[in-house]
Every structure is written in C-alpha cells, then in structure tokens.
Amino acid sequence: MKKKQIAFRLLYISSGILFTLSSCYYGGAPYDPYIVDESRQKENYYYAPAAQNAPLLTKKNDLSLALHGSFGDRQKGIDMHAAFNPGKNIGLLASYSSSKNDGDANDDIVKTNRFEMGAGYFKKLSPGLHFETYGGLGFGKIKNRHYTGLSRLNNNLFFIQPTISLETKNQNVRFAFVSRFSINNFKIQDTSFNNDREPFVTSQMKIIHDQPSHVFWEPGFVLRAGWEDFLFQLGYSVSTDLTNKELYRAKNNLSVGMILRINAGKKN
C-alpha cells in the first residue's frame, strides 16, 4: 500500500514538472489569436486623398506637367499632373496618383490607384488675384491585404474644385487656396478575408455596402516658387468624409514636387 502511495506521489510530481517545463517553452509556431488584433486590422484603409491638381494657368496654350511625391498619415506615393489651356478662359486637366501603406513587415498592405480628367474656367480677377474652378470625373482601385485575406474596391468619382490664388506680377510665386468636393461611388469586388476573425474590417465592408456613395471635402493650399518655366511646389490638404465619418481612411496629404510650365503657342 505504501509503495502505491509513493508511486502516485512520484507520478504527480513528475507531471507537475513536465507541465512547468512545457509552459516555459517558446519554440514552435507563434501564438495566433482567433480575433486579429485591432491595431493590425486598422493598418488597412479604404480611401486616401491625392495631391491636388491646381493648374493655375492663365494664358491660351499654356501647358504644365508636374511630378509630386505624396506623404500622409497612412500612405505615401506619387502624383503626376498635366494641364492645358486650349482657349482664353478654358482649361483641361488630367492626373494620376498611386499610393501604398507598407505596414510593419515592409509589405504592401494597401495599394491605391486613381485617374482623373476634367475641364474648367479661369479668370484673372486683378493683377495679383487669380480664380479658377475645375470639374471632372475619375476612377480608381483600392486593394487591401488583410491578415486573413484580401479585399478589393473600385470607385468612380465626380469632383468640383474652386481655387483662389494670390500671386506676384510675374507669377513666379503663387499661394493658392483649394477647396475640392468629390462624390465617390465605391463597389466591393472581393472580400476573401475571414469575417469572424477580422470584425473591424467586416464593419468597414458593411459601411461601404450600405452607403456606397460618399461625399468628401478636401480643403488645402499649394505654394509655388521658381522661374518662368520651372517651379517647385509644396501642397497640403485634409480630407473629411461628409457622409460617414466612421469610414476608415487616410485623412491628409502633404506633397512636394516640381512643375514644368511652358506656352505651346510661343514661336521661337
């Protein structure tokens, strides 16, 4: 009887030692909680503002080409702008933007692409004051790599962009206030992530599904300085969702770039 009691005690002690050792072992696969940490879910977003394309051209046959680097609270990317004045007070513009969020692992967690084109009216109000307003349409794509899968959105948009510019006589220094309004219509293309494991992402997809159209207001400024044909530009804008503030998005854009400005109608 005593031998059995001793054997049971030894078995109990050895089991306790094995349990302690196993709880201190950190090898093997890392712990993966079922519900993905919300901070990881919030590395993804569903809209990002681009650098504003304010042509600020004043003469017939004026042409400008611009390249900017953009940086925001969540994104970084490039913007390419073009504008041309075919008439005395009529202008055309086009722009392309691409941005991404690398995340902690230096992998592309979010990728956005957008193309826009439009037309507008401009007028010199006084020797140091310029007004213009442009409107147009565009389309884009937003791809998210979530912890458990992917989501893809397409968006079509319409925009109007009034601008007031203060400038020197030779237009080598210009400071413009830009107020852009856009209606973005989102369409969900893919939701191949795990809804149960990423509830915050699921809530964002529900917002987009229930409210596919969002109105954004993006006020900002651009500062240009340089020479007649070549200028540097600094721009900044903030983005406000007037439809649903709960849509998770990038909220600002700081851009730095350069502009080539020529008049295509000048004769050598």
C-alpha positions in Angstrom: 0.0 0.0 0.0 2.8 2.4 0.9 4.6 1.5 -2.4 1.4 2.5 -4.4 1.2 5.8 -2.5 4.8 6.6 -3.2 4.4 5.7 -6.9 1.3 8.0 -7.2 3.2 10.9 -5.5 6.2 10.5 -7.9 3.8 10.5 -10.8 2.1 13.7 -9.6 5.4 15.4 -9.1 6.8 14.4 -12.5 3.6 15.6 -14.2 3.9 19.0 -12.5 7.5 19.3 -13.6 6.6 18.5 -17.2 3.7 21.0 -17.2 6.0 23.7 -15.9 8.7 23.0 -18.5 6.2 22.9 -21.3 4.7 26.3 -20.2 8.2 27.8 -20.4 8.9 26.6 -23.9 8.7 29.3 -26.5 9.7 27.3 -29.6 7.4 26.3 -32.4 4.7 28.3 -34.1 3.9 31.7 -32.5 0.6 32.3 -30.7 -2.1 33.3 -33.2 -5.3 34.6 -31.6 -8.5 33.9 -33.3 -9.6 37.5 -33.3 -6.9 39.5 -35.2 -5.6 42.4 -33.1 -7.5 45.6 -34.0 -4.3 47.5 -34.5 -3.4 45.2 -37.4 -6.9 45.5 -38.8 -6.5 49.3 -38.7 -3.4 49.2 -40.8 -5.8 48.8 -43.7 -7.9 51.7 -45.0 -10.4 52.3 -47.7 -9.8 55.8 -49.1 -6.7 58.1 -49.5 -6.6 61.7 -50.7 -4.2 62.6 -53.5 -2.1 65.7 -54.2 -4.5 68.3 -55.6 -4.1 69.2 -59.2 -4.5 73.0 -59.3 -3.3 74.1 -62.8 -3.1 77.9 -62.1 -2.5 78.5 -65.9 -3.6 81.9 -67.2 -3.0 82.2 -71.0 -4.2 80.4 -74.1 -1.9 77.4 -75.0 -0.3 77.3 -71.5 0.8 73.8 -70.7 2.1 72.4 -67.4 3.5 69.0 -66.4 4.1 68.1 -62.7 5.5 65.3 -60.7 5.0 65.1 -56.9 5.9 62.9 -54.0 3.0 62.5 -51.5 3.0 61.6 -47.9 0.1 61.2 -45.5 -0.8 59.9 -42.1 -1.1 56.4 -43.5 0.1 56.5 -47.1 2.9 57.5 -49.4 3.0 57.7 -53.2 3.5 59.7 -56.4 1.2 62.0 -58.3 1.5 63.1 -61.9 -0.4 66.1 -63.2 -1.0 67.7 -66.6 -3.0 70.7 -67.6 -3.5 72.7 -70.9 -5.4 75.8 -71.8 -7.0 75.4 -75.3 -8.8 78.7 -75.0 -8.7 82.1 -73.4 -10.6 81.1 -70.3 -11.0 77.4 -70.7 -8.6 74.7 -69.2 -8.2 71.0 -69.3 -6.5 68.8 -66.7 -5.6 65.1 -66.1 -3.9 63.4 -63.1 -2.8 60.0 -62.0 -2.0 59.0 -58.4 -0.6 55.9 -56.8 -0.1 55.3 -53.1 0.5 52.5 -50.6 1.0 51.6 -47.0 4.0 49.3 -46.4 3.0 48.3 -42.9 5.3 46.8 -40.2 6.6 44.0 -42.4 7.5 46.3 -45.3 4.9 44.6 -47.5 2.2 46.4 -49.4 -0.8 46.3 -47.0 -2.7 48.8 -49.0 -2.4 49.9 -52.7 -4.5 52.7 -54.3 -4.6 53.9 -57.9 -6.7 56.8 -59.3 -7.0 58.6 -62.6 -8.9 61.8 -63.2 -9.7 64.2 -66.0 -11.7 67.4 -66.2 -12.3 70.8 -67.6 -12.7 74.2 -66.1 -12.9 78.0 -66.3 -10.3 80.5 -65.1 -10.1 84.3 -64.9 -7.7 86.9 -63.7 -9.6 89.0 -61.2 -6.8 91.5 -60.6 -3.0 91.8 -61.2 -2.4 89.7 -58.1 -5.5 87.5 -57.9 -6.5 84.5 -60.0 -9.7 82.4 -59.8 -10.4 79.0 -61.4 -12.8 76.2 -61.0 -12.5 72.7 -62.5 -14.8 69.8 -62.5 -14.5 66.3 -63.8 -14.6 62.6 -63.3 -12.3 59.7 -62.4 -12.0 56.1 -61.4 -9.7 54.1 -59.1 -8.9 50.9 -57.3 -8.1 50.1 -53.7 -6.5 46.8 -52.8 -6.1 45.7 -49.2 -4.1 42.8 -47.9 -5.6 41.9 -44.6 -4.2 39.5 -42.0 -6.6 36.7 -43.2 -7.1 37.5 -46.9 -7.8 40.3 -49.4 -10.4 42.9 -50.2 -10.7 44.9 -53.4 -12.7 48.1 -54.1 -13.4 50.0 -57.3 -14.5 53.6 -57.1 -15.9 56.1 -59.6 -15.9 59.8 -58.7 -17.1 63.2 -59.8 -15.4 66.3 -58.5 -15.5 70.1 -58.5 -12.5 72.2 -57.4 -12.7 76.0 -57.0 -9.4 77.8 -56.3 -8.3 81.3 -55.4 -4.6 82.2 -56.0 -2.5 85.1 -54.7 0.5 85.8 -57.0 3.3 88.0 -57.9 3.3 90.0 -61.1 5.5 87.6 -63.0 3.7 84.6 -61.4 6.9 83.1 -60.1 5.5 83.0 -56.5 1.9 81.8 -56.0 -0.1 80.8 -53.0 -3.5 79.2 -53.7 -6.4 78.1 -51.6 -8.0 75.0 -53.0 -11.4 73.6 -51.9 -12.3 70.2 -53.5 -15.6 68.4 -53.3 -16.0 64.9 -54.7 -18.6 62.2 -54.8 -17.1 58.7 -54.6 -19.1 55.7 -55.5 -17.5 52.5 -54.1 -18.1 49.0 -55.3 -16.9 45.9 -53.5 -15.1 43.5 -55.8 -13.6 41.0 -53.4 -13.9 40.1 -49.7 -11.8 37.0 -49.3 -10.8 37.6 -45.7 -12.2 35.9 -42.6 -15.1 37.9 -41.4 -15.2 36.3 -37.9 -11.5 36.9 -37.3 -11.5 40.5 -38.5 -14.7 42.1 -37.2 -13.4 45.7 -37.7 -12.7 45.0 -41.4 -16.1 43.4 -41.7 -17.7 46.6 -40.2 -15.9 48.7 -42.8 -17.2 46.5 -45.6 -20.7 46.9 -44.2 -20.4 50.7 -44.2 -19.4 50.6 -47.9 -22.1 48.1 -48.8 -24.8 50.1 -47.0 -23.5 53.5 -48.2 -21.7 53.1 -51.4 -21.6 56.8 -52.2 -19.5 59.1 -50.0 -19.0 62.9 -50.3 -15.5 64.1 -49.4 -14.4 67.7 -48.8 -10.7 68.3 -49.2 -9.6 71.9 -48.5 -5.9 72.8 -48.7 -3.3 75.0 -50.2 -0.4 75.0 -52.7 2.7 77.2 -52.6 4.7 77.6 -55.8 8.0 79.4 -56.3 10.6 79.3 -59.1 11.1 80.7 -62.6 9.0 81.3 -65.6 9.3 77.7 -66.9 10.2 75.7 -63.8 8.7 75.9 -60.3 8.8 73.9 -57.1 5.6 73.2 -55.2 4.5 72.4 -51.7 1.0 71.3 -51.1 -1.2 70.2 -48.2 -4.8 69.1 -47.9 -7.1 67.4 -45.3 -9.9 65.0 -46.1 -13.3 64.9 -44.4 -15.9 62.3 -45.1 -19.2 64.3 -45.0 -21.3 61.1 -45.5 -19.9 58.8 -42.8 -17.0 59.7 -40.5 -16.7 56.1 -39.5 -15.2 55.0 -42.8 -11.5 54.3 -42.1 -9.3 56.3 -44.4 -6.2 58.4 -44.8 -7.0 61.9 -43.7 -4.4 64.2 -45.1 -1.8 64.6 -47.9 1.5 66.5 -47.9 3.1 66.8 -51.4 6.4 68.1 -52.6 7.1 68.3 -56.3 8.2 70.2 -59.4 6.3 71.8 -62.3 7.4 72.4 -65.9 5.4 75.3 -67.3 5.5 76.4 -71.0 3.3 78.1 -73.6 2.8 75.8 -76.5 1.8 78.7 -78.8 5.0 80.7 -78.4 7.2 80.9 -81.5 10.9 80.7 -81.3 
